[in-house]
Amino acid sequence: MRKAKARVDFDSAWKLAVEVFLEQCLQLLFPQLHSLIDWTYKPIFLNTELRKIRPEPAAKKRFVDVLVRVRFRDGSERFVYLHIEIQAQPDPQFPLRMFIYHYRILDTLHYPELVSLAILADADPQWRPDVFQRSLAGCELTFRFPTVKLLDFDEQMLETHSNPFALVVLAHLRALKARGNVQLLFEEKVRLIRKLGRRGYTADAVANLYRVVDYLMALPRELEEQVEEIVRTVARERRLKRLTNLERFALERGARQGLQEGMEKGLQQGLQQGLQQGLQQGLQQGLQQGLQQGLQQGLQQGLQQGALRMILTVLRARFGKVPRRVQQALQQVQSLEQLEALSAVAASAVDIEAFEQALQQVVQQPSS
């Protein structure tokens, strides 16, 4: 059976990567600029201002851009604005757009000091725009902007580099290389995830890098489930008794999928039940009442199924295989409030036996 195609979330990946790892990004991609910035001053991202400046609707955007204010270390304590664009495909209008953004930012923010940068993340080694020029009747305009081409980076160097942003670039390049080859993409994604567990990064850095890798190297659902199992294995290899940020992200995604699928299934069942009840009660008033009751029942069933799936996902992540007796006992819990309480227990219990003990107490309680 053919695997469903996964959607790569390029925008989310690069926006997250640049905003979380701005210092490391500039250190790796624009080292000269990095050395001019006073990193003791926290950069200020201006997402609201940037939305007002954009010359085109967000729906038409085919690139990622970031506007951030930093302070230079030249003794004057002056603030400088950085506009960073990440372009994933060749575009003949790209130099013009860089110029338009540059002057719009200048005009909107009352002519601050501004540096425009471009990260060329496309797969064409020949496409290297770095200037916008116009000349007519003695009137000339030249706007030149610094660029970096991700294809120029040596992958072996990125493999061993201590800068966490090297893994972002590596993930992007591996995703380009594996485009159209799902199995190769899966193998490359697994390799990068294993690297995360061995680099000694902080828990937050690991979680954010995992998010970036996950966005850039999206896989069909069945392969993502294998990736999540590998995430659990990596965590167990590190002897982590509680959920890491890395696991939490993987589980949150699985829980959201489970909740959505449960609600959809429950609503479908509710509609069927409502139609049957309505037809039995009458073609007009009975049908309306039956549909309403069926929808309410379906929504409740969907929420319960989603909560149950979330609990099982957490338990499998932390303890491996869930005993059948535990699964059967969970099926007996009909209260959504009790299932929500059990999800918290699943995330904090020392072992599966401790969770099972709490579950038995819930099962023995009369449902409200």
Short mmCIF file of the C-alpha atoms (twelve columns), coordinates in Angstrom:
data_MODEL
# 
_entry.id   MODEL 
# 
loop_
_atom_site.group_PDB 
_atom_site.id 
_atom_site.type_symbol 
_atom_site.label_atom_id 
_atom_site.label_alt_id 
_atom_site.label_comp_id 
_atom_site.label_asym_id 
_atom_site.label_seq_id 
_atom_site.Cartn_x 
_atom_site.Cartn_y 
_atom_site.Cartn_z 
_atom_site.pdbx_PDB_model_num 
ATOM 1   C CA . MET A 1   0.000   0.000  0.000   1 
ATOM 2   C CA . ARG A 2   1.342   3.436  -0.944  1 
ATOM 3   C CA . LYS A 3   2.356   5.645  1.963   1 
ATOM 4   C CA . ALA A 4   0.617   8.989  2.387   1 
ATOM 5   C CA . LYS A 5   2.815   11.964 1.574   1 
ATOM 6   C CA . ALA A 6   3.886   14.029 4.577   1 
ATOM 7   C CA . ARG A 7   3.894   17.829 4.481   1 
ATOM 8   C CA . VAL A 8   7.224   19.450 5.337   1 
ATOM 9   C CA . ASP A 9   6.640   22.483 7.557   1 
ATOM 10  C CA . PHE A 10  9.509   24.617 6.272   1 
ATOM 11  C CA . ASP A 11  8.147   27.855 7.739   1 
ATOM 12  C CA . SER A 12  7.764   26.547 11.282  1 
ATOM 13  C CA . ALA A 13  11.140  24.816 11.198  1 
ATOM 14  C CA . TRP A 14  13.203  27.823 10.190  1 
ATOM 15  C CA . LYS A 15  11.276  30.390 12.190  1 
ATOM 16  C CA . LEU A 16  11.733  28.280 15.318  1 
ATOM 17  C CA . ALA A 17  15.397  27.605 14.547  1 
ATOM 18  C CA . VAL A 18  16.331  31.247 13.989  1 
ATOM 19  C CA . GLU A 19  14.366  32.602 16.946  1 
ATOM 20  C CA . VAL A 20  15.609  30.000 19.441  1 
ATOM 21  C CA . PHE A 21  19.190  29.743 18.171  1 
ATOM 22  C CA . LEU A 22  19.793  33.252 16.807  1 
ATOM 23  C CA . GLU A 23  23.253  33.635 18.352  1 
ATOM 24  C CA . GLN A 24  24.372  30.191 17.170  1 
ATOM 25  C CA . CYS A 25  22.798  30.822 13.752  1 
ATOM 26  C CA . LEU A 26  24.782  34.002 13.153  1 
ATOM 27  C CA . GLN A 27  27.929  32.475 14.617  1 
ATOM 28  C CA . LEU A 28  27.795  29.673 12.053  1 
ATOM 29  C CA . LEU A 29  26.346  31.464 9.022   1 
ATOM 30  C CA . PHE A 30  27.490  35.088 9.440   1 
ATOM 31  C CA . PRO A 31  30.480  34.988 11.824  1 
ATOM 32  C CA . GLN A 32  31.669  38.530 11.071  1 
ATOM 33  C CA . LEU A 33  28.275  39.991 11.980  1 
ATOM 34  C CA . HIS A 34  28.092  37.755 15.042  1 
ATOM 35  C CA . SER A 35  31.321  39.239 16.377  1 
ATOM 36  C CA . LEU A 36  29.860  42.770 16.220  1 
ATOM 37  C CA . ILE A 37  26.852  42.011 18.441  1 
ATOM 38  C CA . ASP A 38  26.704  42.411 22.213  1 
ATOM 39  C CA . TRP A 39  25.146  39.099 23.233  1 
ATOM 40  C CA . THR A 40  24.759  40.155 26.870  1 
ATOM 41  C CA . TYR A 41  21.776  42.163 25.610  1 
ATOM 42  C CA . LYS A 42  18.800  39.943 24.815  1 
ATOM 43  C CA . PRO A 43  17.699  40.227 21.167  1 
ATOM 44  C CA . ILE A 44  14.156  41.525 20.679  1 
ATOM 45  C CA . PHE A 45  12.086  39.869 17.949  1 
ATOM 46  C CA . LEU A 46  9.620   42.191 16.233  1 
ATOM 47  C CA . ASN A 47  7.072   39.819 14.737  1 
ATOM 48  C CA . THR A 48  4.169   42.249 15.118  1 
ATOM 49  C CA . GLU A 49  6.028   45.037 13.363  1 
ATOM 50  C CA . LEU A 50  7.096   42.687 10.586  1 
ATOM 51  C CA . ARG A 51  3.504   41.654 9.864   1 
ATOM 52  C CA . LYS A 52  2.620   45.315 9.310   1 
ATOM 53  C CA . ILE A 53  5.551   45.797 6.949   1 
ATOM 54  C CA . ARG A 54  4.996   42.799 4.665   1 
ATOM 55  C CA . PRO A 55  4.004   43.974 1.194   1 
ATOM 56  C CA . GLU A 56  1.923   40.866 0.410   1 
ATOM 57  C CA . PRO A 57  -0.719  38.726 2.169   1 
ATOM 58  C CA . ALA A 58  0.604   35.967 4.421   1 
ATOM 59  C CA . ALA A 59  -1.171  33.370 2.283   1 
ATOM 60  C CA . LYS A 60  1.102   34.229 -0.668  1 
ATOM 61  C CA . LYS A 61  4.342   33.981 1.296   1 
ATOM 62  C CA . ARG A 62  6.843   31.421 0.027   1 
ATOM 63  C CA . PHE A 63  9.689   32.285 2.373   1 
ATOM 64  C CA . VAL A 64  10.494  32.835 6.045   1 
ATOM 65  C CA . ASP A 65  11.650  36.138 7.428   1 
ATOM 66  C CA . VAL A 66  12.604  37.417 10.854  1 
ATOM 67  C CA . LEU A 67  13.066  40.963 12.150  1 
ATOM 68  C CA . VAL A 68  15.118  41.318 15.315  1 
ATOM 69  C CA . ARG A 69  16.751  44.167 17.222  1 
ATOM 70  C CA . VAL A 70  20.249  43.658 18.640  1 
ATOM 71  C CA . ARG A 71  22.866  45.872 20.238  1 
ATOM 72  C CA . PHE A 72  26.340  46.329 18.799  1 
ATOM 73  C CA . ARG A 73  29.415  46.122 20.987  1 
ATOM 74  C CA . ASP A 74  31.280  49.074 19.477  1 
ATOM 75  C CA . GLY A 75  31.014  51.164 22.650  1 
ATOM 76  C CA . SER A 76  28.144  53.319 21.444  1 
ATOM 77  C CA . GLU A 77  25.487  50.860 22.681  1 
ATOM 78  C CA . ARG A 78  23.569  51.491 19.469  1 
ATOM 79  C CA . PHE A 79  20.695  49.299 18.412  1 
ATOM 80  C CA . VAL A 80  20.718  47.670 14.990  1 
ATOM 81  C CA . TYR A 81  17.868  45.879 13.254  1 
ATOM 82  C CA . LEU A 82  18.481  42.605 11.429  1 
ATOM 83  C CA . HIS A 83  16.102  41.417 8.745   1 
ATOM 84  C CA . ILE A 84  16.793  37.767 7.918   1 
ATOM 85  C CA . GLU A 85  15.134  35.996 5.001   1 
ATOM 86  C CA . ILE A 86  15.336  32.249 4.383   1 
ATOM 87  C CA . GLN A 87  14.578  31.391 0.765   1 
ATOM 88  C CA . ALA A 88  13.913  27.731 -0.058  1 
ATOM 89  C CA . GLN A 89  13.610  27.952 -3.841  1 
ATOM 90  C CA . PRO A 90  15.008  30.115 -6.642  1 
ATOM 91  C CA . ASP A 91  12.934  33.203 -7.351  1 
ATOM 92  C CA . PRO A 92  13.885  35.806 -9.978  1 
ATOM 93  C CA . GLN A 93  12.092  38.469 -7.914  1 
ATOM 94  C CA . PHE A 94  14.050  37.699 -4.745  1 
ATOM 95  C CA . PRO A 95  16.566  40.614 -4.988  1 
ATOM 96  C CA . LEU A 96  13.690  43.030 -5.613  1 
ATOM 97  C CA . ARG A 97  11.825  41.678 -2.588  1 
ATOM 98  C CA . MET A 98  14.903  42.081 -0.411  1 
ATOM 99  C CA . PHE A 99  15.104  45.722 -1.464  1 
ATOM 100 C CA . ILE A 100 11.376  46.327 -0.931  1 
ATOM 101 C CA . TYR A 101 11.528  44.901 2.572   1 
ATOM 102 C CA . HIS A 102 14.638  46.900 3.363   1 
ATOM 103 C CA . TYR A 103 13.132  50.261 2.473   1 
ATOM 104 C CA . ARG A 104 9.744   49.394 4.015   1 
ATOM 105 C CA . ILE A 105 11.434  48.608 7.334   1 
ATOM 106 C CA . LEU A 106 13.445  51.815 7.118   1 
ATOM 107 C CA . ASP A 107 10.332  53.854 6.410   1 
ATOM 108 C CA . THR A 108 8.082   52.180 9.001   1 
ATOM 109 C CA . LEU A 109 10.627  52.247 11.835  1 
ATOM 110 C CA . HIS A 110 11.817  55.784 11.047  1 
ATOM 111 C CA . TYR A 111 15.148  54.957 9.426   1 
ATOM 112 C CA . PRO A 112 16.977  52.820 11.979  1 
ATOM 113 C CA . GLU A 113 20.317  51.169 11.323  1 
ATOM 114 C CA . LEU A 114 19.391  48.036 9.409   1 
ATOM 115 C CA . VAL A 115 21.181  44.997 8.009   1 
ATOM 116 C CA . SER A 116 19.354  42.686 5.581   1 
ATOM 117 C CA . LEU A 117 20.594  39.095 5.331   1 
ATOM 118 C CA . ALA A 118 19.613  36.170 3.109   1 
ATOM 119 C CA . ILE A 119 19.930  32.449 3.833   1 
ATOM 120 C CA . LEU A 120 19.675  30.587 0.531   1 
ATOM 121 C CA . ALA A 121 18.233  27.169 1.388   1 
ATOM 122 C CA . ASP A 122 17.402  25.998 -2.131  1 
ATOM 123 C CA . ALA A 123 18.824  23.047 -4.061  1 
ATOM 124 C CA . ASP A 124 20.278  24.974 -7.035  1 
ATOM 125 C CA . PRO A 125 24.044  25.503 -6.583  1 
ATOM 126 C CA . GLN A 126 24.097  28.120 -9.362  1 
ATOM 127 C CA . TRP A 127 21.457  30.448 -7.878  1 
ATOM 128 C CA . ARG A 128 23.283  33.049 -5.761  1 
ATOM 129 C CA . PRO A 129 21.526  36.446 -5.756  1 
ATOM 130 C CA . ASP A 130 23.165  39.133 -3.623  1 
ATOM 131 C CA . VAL A 131 22.339  42.458 -5.261  1 
ATOM 132 C CA . PHE A 132 19.431  44.498 -6.629  1 
ATOM 133 C CA . GLN A 133 20.347  47.088 -9.267  1 
ATOM 134 C CA . ARG A 134 18.532  49.646 -11.378 1 
ATOM 135 C CA . SER A 135 20.007  52.240 -13.719 1 
ATOM 136 C CA . LEU A 136 18.183  54.671 -15.986 1 
ATOM 137 C CA . ALA A 137 19.101  58.066 -17.433 1 
ATOM 138 C CA . GLY A 138 21.909  58.620 -14.983 1 
ATOM 139 C CA . CYS A 139 19.856  57.503 -11.973 1 
ATOM 140 C CA . GLU A 140 21.409  54.435 -10.373 1 
ATOM 141 C CA . LEU A 141 20.464  52.214 -7.469  1 
ATOM 142 C CA . THR A 142 22.557  49.369 -6.056  1 
ATOM 143 C CA . PHE A 143 21.407  47.407 -3.015  1 
ATOM 144 C CA . ARG A 144 23.794  44.645 -1.978  1 
ATOM 145 C CA . PHE A 145 23.016  42.225 0.858   1 
ATOM 146 C CA . PRO A 146 25.059  39.475 2.591   1 
ATOM 147 C CA . THR A 147 24.043  35.925 1.705   1 
ATOM 148 C CA . VAL A 148 24.993  32.401 2.708   1 
ATOM 149 C CA . LYS A 149 24.363  29.300 0.614   1 
ATOM 150 C CA . LEU A 150 23.584  26.231 2.715   1 
ATOM 151 C CA . LEU A 151 24.758  23.918 -0.073  1 
ATOM 152 C CA . ASP A 152 28.287  25.283 0.436   1 
ATOM 153 C CA . PHE A 153 28.581  23.709 3.884   1 
ATOM 154 C CA . ASP A 154 30.539  20.477 4.195   1 
ATOM 155 C CA . GLU A 155 28.302  17.836 5.747   1 
ATOM 156 C CA . GLN A 156 31.176  16.082 7.506   1 
ATOM 157 C CA . MET A 157 32.092  19.360 9.183   1 
ATOM 158 C CA . LEU A 158 28.487  19.852 10.253  1 
ATOM 159 C CA . GLU A 159 28.392  16.307 11.649  1 
ATOM 160 C CA . THR A 160 31.147  17.090 14.153  1 
ATOM 161 C CA . HIS A 161 30.536  20.795 14.786  1 
ATOM 162 C CA . SER A 162 29.765  21.760 18.388  1 
ATOM 163 C CA . ASN A 163 27.374  24.525 17.344  1 
ATOM 164 C CA . PRO A 164 23.784  23.204 17.658  1 
ATOM 165 C CA . PHE A 165 22.749  25.191 14.594  1 
ATOM 166 C CA . ALA A 166 25.006  22.929 12.548  1 
ATOM 167 C CA . LEU A 167 22.413  20.202 13.113  1 
ATOM 168 C CA . VAL A 168 19.707  22.494 11.753  1 
ATOM 169 C CA . VAL A 169 21.676  23.052 8.542   1 
ATOM 170 C CA . LEU A 170 22.529  19.358 8.355   1 
ATOM 171 C CA . ALA A 171 18.868  18.365 8.748   1 
ATOM 172 C CA . HIS A 172 17.907  20.757 5.957   1 
ATOM 173 C CA . LEU A 173 20.601  19.446 3.614   1 
ATOM 174 C CA . ARG A 174 19.731  15.818 4.354   1 
ATOM 175 C CA . ALA A 175 16.062  16.579 3.690   1 
ATOM 176 C CA . LEU A 176 17.022  18.086 0.313   1 
ATOM 177 C CA . LYS A 177 19.141  15.057 -0.516  1 
ATOM 178 C CA . ALA A 178 16.368  12.616 0.409   1 
ATOM 179 C CA . ARG A 179 13.590  14.487 -1.385  1 
ATOM 180 C CA . GLY A 180 11.305  11.891 -2.983  1 
ATOM 181 C CA . ASN A 181 12.990  8.984  -1.151  1 
ATOM 182 C CA . VAL A 182 10.971  8.307  1.999   1 
ATOM 183 C CA . GLN A 183 13.158  5.451  3.227   1 
ATOM 184 C CA . LEU A 184 16.343  7.515  2.936   1 
ATOM 185 C CA . LEU A 185 14.647  10.407 4.734   1 
ATOM 186 C CA . PHE A 186 13.629  8.057  7.544   1 
ATOM 187 C CA . GLU A 187 17.201  6.761  7.920   1 
ATOM 188 C CA . GLU A 188 18.667  10.272 7.948   1 
ATOM 189 C CA . LYS A 189 16.114  11.460 10.495  1 
ATOM 190 C CA . VAL A 190 16.916  8.552  12.804  1 
ATOM 191 C CA . ARG A 191 20.643  9.292  12.560  1 
ATOM 192 C CA . LEU A 192 20.119  12.927 13.536  1 
ATOM 193 C CA . ILE A 193 17.854  12.051 16.452  1 
ATOM 194 C CA . ARG A 194 20.488  9.684  17.809  1 
ATOM 195 C CA . LYS A 195 23.029  12.494 17.546  1 
ATOM 196 C CA . LEU A 196 20.826  14.692 19.721  1 
ATOM 197 C CA . GLY A 197 21.127  12.212 22.551  1 
ATOM 198 C CA . ARG A 198 24.926  12.196 22.408  1 
ATOM 199 C CA . ARG A 199 25.820  15.879 22.014  1 
ATOM 200 C CA . GLY A 200 25.396  16.955 25.642  1 
ATOM 201 C CA . TYR A 201 22.983  19.787 24.850  1 
ATOM 202 C CA . THR A 202 20.588  21.135 27.458  1 
ATOM 203 C CA . ALA A 203 17.116  19.579 27.649  1 
ATOM 204 C CA . ASP A 204 15.517  22.666 26.095  1 
ATOM 205 C CA . ALA A 205 18.045  22.723 23.246  1 
ATOM 206 C CA . VAL A 206 17.427  19.043 22.522  1 
ATOM 207 C CA . ALA A 207 13.654  19.568 22.500  1 
ATOM 208 C CA . ASN A 208 13.864  22.547 20.145  1 
ATOM 209 C CA . LEU A 209 16.309  20.809 17.818  1 
ATOM 210 C CA . TYR A 210 13.992  17.812 17.712  1 
ATOM 211 C CA . ARG A 211 11.116  20.093 16.737  1 
ATOM 212 C CA . VAL A 212 13.169  21.569 13.902  1 
ATOM 213 C CA . VAL A 213 14.269  18.144 12.652  1 
ATOM 214 C CA . ASP A 214 10.710  16.880 12.913  1 
ATOM 215 C CA . TYR A 215 9.353   19.785 10.869  1 
ATOM 216 C CA . LEU A 216 12.045  19.610 8.179   1 
ATOM 217 C CA . MET A 217 12.024  15.814 7.835   1 
ATOM 218 C CA . ALA A 218 8.306   15.045 8.045   1 
ATOM 219 C CA . LEU A 219 7.438   11.415 7.307   1 
ATOM 220 C CA . PRO A 220 4.252   9.427  6.671   1 
ATOM 221 C CA . ARG A 221 2.389   8.450  9.837   1 
ATOM 222 C CA . GLU A 222 3.558   4.826  9.961   1 
ATOM 223 C CA . LEU A 223 7.217   5.848  9.740   1 
ATOM 224 C CA . GLU A 224 6.727   8.624  12.309  1 
ATOM 225 C CA . GLU A 225 5.522   5.969  14.746  1 
ATOM 226 C CA . GLN A 226 8.812   4.125  14.232  1 
ATOM 227 C CA . VAL A 227 10.695  7.370  14.857  1 
ATOM 228 C CA . GLU A 228 8.795   7.897  18.114  1 
ATOM 229 C CA . GLU A 229 9.772   4.387  19.221  1 
ATOM 230 C CA . ILE A 230 13.416  5.265  18.553  1 
ATOM 231 C CA . VAL A 231 12.993  8.441  20.621  1 
ATOM 232 C CA . ARG A 232 11.820  6.266  23.497  1 
ATOM 233 C CA . THR A 233 14.795  3.938  23.020  1 
ATOM 234 C CA . VAL A 234 17.235  6.860  23.082  1 
ATOM 235 C CA . ALA A 235 15.677  8.084  26.321  1 
ATOM 236 C CA . ARG A 236 15.941  4.636  27.907  1 
ATOM 237 C CA . GLU A 237 19.577  4.364  26.819  1 
ATOM 238 C CA . ARG A 238 20.233  7.563  28.754  1 
ATOM 239 C CA . ARG A 239 18.467  5.983  31.758  1 
ATOM 240 C CA . LEU A 240 15.932  8.743  32.108  1 
ATOM 241 C CA . LYS A 241 13.165  7.813  34.536  1 
ATOM 242 C CA . ARG A 242 10.931  10.772 33.747  1 
ATOM 243 C CA . LEU A 243 9.773   12.207 30.465  1 
ATOM 244 C CA . THR A 244 12.363  14.367 28.742  1 
ATOM 245 C CA . ASN A 245 11.358  17.443 26.774  1 
ATOM 246 C CA . LEU A 246 12.185  15.431 23.671  1 
ATOM 247 C CA . GLU A 247 9.722   12.699 24.604  1 
ATOM 248 C CA . ARG A 248 7.101   15.207 25.662  1 
ATOM 249 C CA . PHE A 249 7.075   16.789 22.230  1 
ATOM 250 C CA . ALA A 250 6.737   13.429 20.494  1 
ATOM 251 C CA . LEU A 251 3.968   12.402 22.863  1 
ATOM 252 C CA . GLU A 252 2.094   15.682 22.585  1 
ATOM 253 C CA . ARG A 253 1.972   15.231 18.837  1 
ATOM 254 C CA . GLY A 254 0.729   11.653 19.206  1 
ATOM 255 C CA . ALA A 255 -1.824  12.714 21.783  1 
ATOM 256 C CA . ARG A 256 -3.171  15.463 19.529  1 
ATOM 257 C CA . GLN A 257 -3.509  12.998 16.670  1 
ATOM 258 C CA . GLY A 258 -5.235  10.500 18.951  1 
ATOM 259 C CA . LEU A 259 -7.629  13.104 20.300  1 
ATOM 260 C CA . GLN A 260 -8.530  14.314 16.818  1 
ATOM 261 C CA . GLU A 261 -9.063  10.789 15.496  1 
ATOM 262 C CA . GLY A 262 -11.080 9.850  18.558  1 
ATOM 263 C CA . MET A 263 -13.321 12.889 18.222  1 
ATOM 264 C CA . GLU A 264 -13.859 12.279 14.511  1 
ATOM 265 C CA . LYS A 265 -14.751 8.650  15.123  1 
ATOM 266 C CA . GLY A 266 -16.997 9.536  18.040  1 
ATOM 267 C CA . LEU A 267 -18.804 12.239 16.071  1 
ATOM 268 C CA . GLN A 268 -19.361 9.845  13.202  1 
ATOM 269 C CA . GLN A 269 -20.825 7.270  15.556  1 
ATOM 270 C CA . GLY A 270 -22.925 9.979  17.176  1 
ATOM 271 C CA . LEU A 271 -24.381 11.056 13.852  1 
ATOM 272 C CA . GLN A 272 -25.288 7.479  13.007  1 
ATOM 273 C CA . GLN A 273 -26.884 6.955  16.409  1 
ATOM 274 C CA . GLY A 274 -28.725 10.257 16.120  1 
ATOM 275 C CA . LEU A 275 -30.146 9.395  12.731  1 
ATOM 276 C CA . GLN A 276 -31.323 6.016  13.965  1 
ATOM 277 C CA . GLN A 277 -32.908 7.526  17.075  1 
ATOM 278 C CA . GLY A 278 -34.496 10.300 15.042  1 
ATOM 279 C CA . LEU A 279 -35.995 7.927  12.501  1 
ATOM 280 C CA . GLN A 280 -37.379 5.790  15.276  1 
ATOM 281 C CA . GLN A 281 -38.885 8.795  17.073  1 
ATOM 282 C CA . GLY A 282 -40.293 10.577 14.025  1 
ATOM 283 C CA . LEU A 283 -39.251 12.355 10.874  1 
ATOM 284 C CA . GLN A 284 -39.242 15.912 12.198  1 
ATOM 285 C CA . GLN A 285 -39.063 16.630 15.914  1 
ATOM 286 C CA . GLY A 286 -37.691 13.202 16.688  1 
ATOM 287 C CA . LEU A 287 -34.966 13.523 14.068  1 
ATOM 288 C CA . GLN A 288 -33.829 16.876 15.478  1 
ATOM 289 C CA . GLN A 289 -33.734 15.578 19.054  1 
ATOM 290 C CA . GLY A 290 -32.036 12.368 18.002  1 
ATOM 291 C CA . LEU A 291 -29.331 14.218 16.095  1 
ATOM 292 C CA . GLN A 292 -28.652 16.519 19.035  1 
ATOM 293 C CA . GLN A 293 -28.395 13.635 21.475  1 
ATOM 294 C CA . GLY A 294 -26.243 11.651 19.072  1 
ATOM 295 C CA . LEU A 295 -23.826 14.542 18.525  1 
ATOM 296 C CA . GLN A 296 -23.452 15.093 22.258  1 
ATOM 297 C CA . GLN A 297 -22.799 11.414 22.822  1 
ATOM 298 C CA . GLY A 298 -20.389 11.285 19.901  1 
ATOM 299 C CA . LEU A 299 -18.391 14.279 21.138  1 
ATOM 300 C CA . GLN A 300 -18.126 12.777 24.622  1 
ATOM 301 C CA . GLN A 301 -17.027 9.428  23.204  1 
ATOM 302 C CA . GLY A 302 -14.459 11.143 21.007  1 
ATOM 303 C CA . LEU A 303 -12.947 13.041 23.932  1 
ATOM 304 C CA . GLN A 304 -12.774 9.852  25.989  1 
ATOM 305 C CA . GLN A 305 -11.127 7.908  23.165  1 
ATOM 306 C CA . GLY A 306 -8.587  10.688 22.643  1 
ATOM 307 C CA . ALA A 307 -7.748  10.811 26.364  1 
ATOM 308 C CA . LEU A 308 -7.405  7.026  26.488  1 
ATOM 309 C CA . ARG A 309 -5.059  7.031  23.520  1 
ATOM 310 C CA . MET A 310 -2.952  9.761  25.093  1 
ATOM 311 C CA . ILE A 311 -2.554  7.708  28.302  1 
ATOM 312 C CA . LEU A 312 -1.489  4.618  26.372  1 
ATOM 313 C CA . THR A 313 0.983   6.661  24.304  1 
ATOM 314 C CA . VAL A 314 2.622   8.061  27.446  1 
ATOM 315 C CA . LEU A 315 2.773   4.639  29.108  1 
ATOM 316 C CA . ARG A 316 4.389   3.026  26.059  1 
ATOM 317 C CA . ALA A 317 6.918   5.827  25.839  1 
ATOM 318 C CA . ARG A 318 7.964   5.466  29.459  1 
ATOM 319 C CA . PHE A 319 7.644   1.760  30.174  1 
ATOM 320 C CA . GLY A 320 7.485   -0.037 26.836  1 
ATOM 321 C CA . LYS A 321 4.720   -2.594 26.299  1 
ATOM 322 C CA . VAL A 322 1.553   -1.956 28.310  1 
ATOM 323 C CA . PRO A 323 0.106   -5.147 29.888  1 
ATOM 324 C CA . ARG A 324 -3.252  -6.225 28.488  1 
ATOM 325 C CA . ARG A 325 -4.822  -6.129 31.946  1 
ATOM 326 C CA . VAL A 326 -3.936  -2.441 32.215  1 
ATOM 327 C CA . GLN A 327 -5.450  -1.717 28.796  1 
ATOM 328 C CA . GLN A 328 -8.623  -3.587 29.741  1 
ATOM 329 C CA . ALA A 329 -8.882  -1.729 33.047  1 
ATOM 330 C CA . LEU A 330 -8.492  1.601  31.242  1 
ATOM 331 C CA . GLN A 331 -11.373 0.668  28.944  1 
ATOM 332 C CA . GLN A 332 -13.605 0.485  32.022  1 
ATOM 333 C CA . VAL A 333 -13.000 4.149  32.899  1 
ATOM 334 C CA . GLN A 334 -15.923 6.102  31.439  1 
ATOM 335 C CA . SER A 335 -15.387 9.450  33.155  1 
ATOM 336 C CA . LEU A 336 -13.437 12.042 31.160  1 
ATOM 337 C CA . GLU A 337 -12.323 13.714 34.404  1 
ATOM 338 C CA . GLN A 338 -10.892 10.420 35.667  1 
ATOM 339 C CA . LEU A 339 -9.068  9.837  32.378  1 
ATOM 340 C CA . GLU A 340 -7.525  13.313 32.561  1 
ATOM 341 C CA . ALA A 341 -6.332  12.590 36.101  1 
ATOM 342 C CA . LEU A 342 -4.856  9.272  34.969  1 
ATOM 343 C CA . SER A 343 -2.941  11.004 32.169  1 
ATOM 344 C CA . ALA A 344 -1.090  13.035 34.812  1 
ATOM 345 C CA . VAL A 345 -0.351  9.838  36.747  1 
ATOM 346 C CA . ALA A 346 0.975   8.205  33.563  1 
ATOM 347 C CA . ALA A 347 3.500   11.033 33.132  1 
ATOM 348 C CA . SER A 348 4.780   10.926 36.724  1 
ATOM 349 C CA . ALA A 349 4.469   7.317  37.966  1 
ATOM 350 C CA . VAL A 350 7.737   5.647  38.942  1 
ATOM 351 C CA . ASP A 351 6.846   2.429  37.095  1 
ATOM 352 C CA . ILE A 352 3.929   0.671  35.419  1 
ATOM 353 C CA . GLU A 353 2.991   -1.021 38.687  1 
ATOM 354 C CA . ALA A 354 2.518   2.352  40.382  1 
ATOM 355 C CA . PHE A 355 0.259   3.475  37.559  1 
ATOM 356 C CA . GLU A 356 -1.725  0.248  37.715  1 
ATOM 357 C CA . GLN A 357 -2.277  0.712  41.438  1 
ATOM 358 C CA . ALA A 358 -3.674  4.210  40.859  1 
ATOM 359 C CA . LEU A 359 -5.796  2.876  38.006  1 
ATOM 360 C CA . GLN A 360 -7.352  0.191  40.199  1 
ATOM 361 C CA . GLN A 361 -8.335  2.813  42.741  1 
ATOM 362 C CA . VAL A 362 -10.094 4.784  40.012  1 
ATOM 363 C CA . VAL A 363 -11.858 1.716  38.602  1 
ATOM 364 C CA . GLN A 364 -13.183 0.804  42.044  1 
ATOM 365 C CA . GLN A 365 -14.641 4.284  42.534  1 
ATOM 366 C CA . PRO A 366 -18.266 4.783  41.498  1 
ATOM 367 C CA . SER A 367 -18.432 6.938  38.351  1 
ATOM 368 C CA . SER A 368 -20.149 10.301 38.727  1 
# 
